[in-house]
Structures are given as structure tokens and as C-alpha cells.
Amino acid sequence: MEFLVAAYLIAWVIFFGYSFILSRKIKDLKNDIKELEIRIREDS
Amino acid sequence: MAKNISTFEIFWVFSSITLIASLGILFIWVPTDANLGISQKIFYLHVPSAILGMISIAIVAFLSILYLLNTEKKKWDDLAYSFSEVGMVFLTIALISGSLWSKPAWGVWWTWEPKLTLTLVLWFIYVAYLMMRSYMSGSGNEAKFGSVVALIGAIDAPLIYYATELWRSAHPGAVVGPNAESGALDERMFFGLIASFIALSFMFIYFVSNRYFLRSTETRMNFIVRKLN
């Protein structure tokens, strides 16, 4: 039983961990886009 | 104010519903194996993850060929990169769940038998692909070198599938696909496997679409920044 629980638990941790990393990267990218917009506006 | 529902959210909802349904099917309806006991249910996580990990490298190789035929189409390379990263995540789960199933079934965490060894080789190919792309980033050649690594990985995938036929192996034979033995699985167990495969496939598509959005946006951003500088 403990092996079954461990397998599913580790899989879920990996899935949620990867999902969290992706969402954080998307958030960072959105911030970069905002900065770029400001830079373009200032340049023009 | 009404909020637009994105493709990501649709895939997320689909993967959540199918995952909950498949877990219900697996732990309530699908029978427990008489010989291996409850630990056999790791099979429903292990097999779909391994299949998705193997299919993924074949897709990466195919997209890499498309990119090499027309290097102007950066989207093929972005898609290949996205599939490789998600493929590695699923293959990691296949290796860990396989090891956790191997202990109660065979008495060891790991054995250097052909199928397991070739799967570990594929995992290292994924690592090599992603590390090479990362270290060579900006050189202009990372996609071309990455394509070569992906093609080597694509040769490894069918070898993994046919390993039990090609070599003497402790690993059970294929239960799905062209090499599957007929009647290898109980009807309800087979249905459980399909349900789990569908659920994990939705999650796989959800991750790939997210990763592709991120990668393609990064590519466009880098292009704009280069133009501005």
C-alpha cells in the first residue's frame, strides 16, 4: 500500500510543481512585456 | 464583466474532470490483482506516463525534421522544445513509479534489464536535449544540434517498446499497441488503463499548450528586443 501511495503522491507533486513553475514563468514573462511596452513608449 | 475562457482553461477543466473520474474508476471499479495486490495499481500511472514519454520524443523528432526543412518556421522548433520538456516530466514519473512498483514486485528498486536501461537512456537523451538548448541559447545553432539529439531519442523509443521481444527481459511484455499479447489484461483493468491514459493525455496537452505559449512568446519577445537594440 505504501508504494502505491508514494507513487501517486510523487506524481502529483511533480505535476503540481511543474504547473507552478510554468505559471511563475508566464507571470515573469507578462512583467517583461509590460517593461518592454514602457520602454517602447518612452523611446517613441 | 464576463471573462473569456482560454484554451488552457478548457484543457485544465478536461484534465481535472478526467483525472478525478479515472481515479474513481481505478480505485472503486477496477479489480485488484490477485498476485501482485494493491501495488499493481501503480501500473495505471506507470504505463500511460511511459507511453506519453515515448510518443513525445517521436513528436519532437518529427517537429525537428519539419524545422530543419524550413528553418524560417520557428514555431516547429518552439513546439519541439515544448514537447521535449513535458515528455521529460512524464518519463520521470514513469521511471519513479516503475521503481516503486519494482520493489514489491521484484524485490529491488532497479535492475539493469534492457527495457529499464533503454528508458533511462531516453531520459538522459531528454536531459541532453534540454541542457544543450539551454547552454547554446542565442548561438543560433541550438535548434539544429537539438534536432540531432531528438532523432537519436526517436530511435530509442521503438527499441524500448520491443525490448521484451528483442532481448531476454524480466519486464512484462507490451499490454497495448501492435506488440500487445491478446487477453494480457482483464477487461476492467484494460478499461481502467484507457481511462487513465485519456486523463493523463489531457494533462499532457494542457502542459504542452502552456509551455508552447510561453516558449513562442519568449521567442517573439527576444526578436523584438534584438530589433530595439
Contacts between the chains, C-beta under 8 A, distances in Angstrom:
chain1	res1	chain2	res2	distance
A	1	B	38	5.5
A	1	B	39	7.5
A	3	B	39	4.9
A	3	B	42	6.7
A	3	B	100	4.8
A	3	B	101	6.8
A	3	B	103	6.1
A	3	B	104	5.3
A	4	B	38	5.6
A	4	B	39	5.4
A	4	B	41	5.6
A	4	B	42	5.8
A	6	B	100	5.5
A	7	B	42	4.6
A	7	B	45	5.9
A	7	B	46	7.6
A	7	B	96	7.2
A	7	B	97	4.4
A	7	B	100	4.4
A	7	B	101	7.0
A	8	B	42	7.9
A	8	B	45	6.3
A	10	B	93	7.5
A	10	B	96	5.5
A	10	B	97	7.5
A	10	B	100	7.6
A	11	B	45	5.7
A	11	B	49	7.5
A	11	B	93	4.9
A	11	B	96	7.6
A	11	B	97	6.5
A	14	B	89	6.4
A	14	B	92	6.5
A	14	B	93	5.8
A	14	B	96	8.0
A	15	B	89	7.8
A	15	B	203	6.8
A	18	B	89	5.3
A	18	B	207	6.7
A	19	B	207	7.5
A	22	B	207	7.2
A	22	B	210	5.1
A	22	B	211	6.5
A	22	B	214	6.6
A	25	B	214	5.6
A	26	B	210	7.4
A	26	B	213	7.4
A	26	B	214	5.7
A	29	B	214	6.4
A	29	B	217	5.8
A	29	B	218	6.5
A	29	B	221	7.2
A	32	B	221	6.3
A	33	B	217	7.8
A	33	B	221	6.8
A	36	B	221	6.9
A	36	B	224	6.7
A	36	B	225	7.2
A	39	B	228	7.3
A	40	B	228	7.4
A	43	B	228	7.4
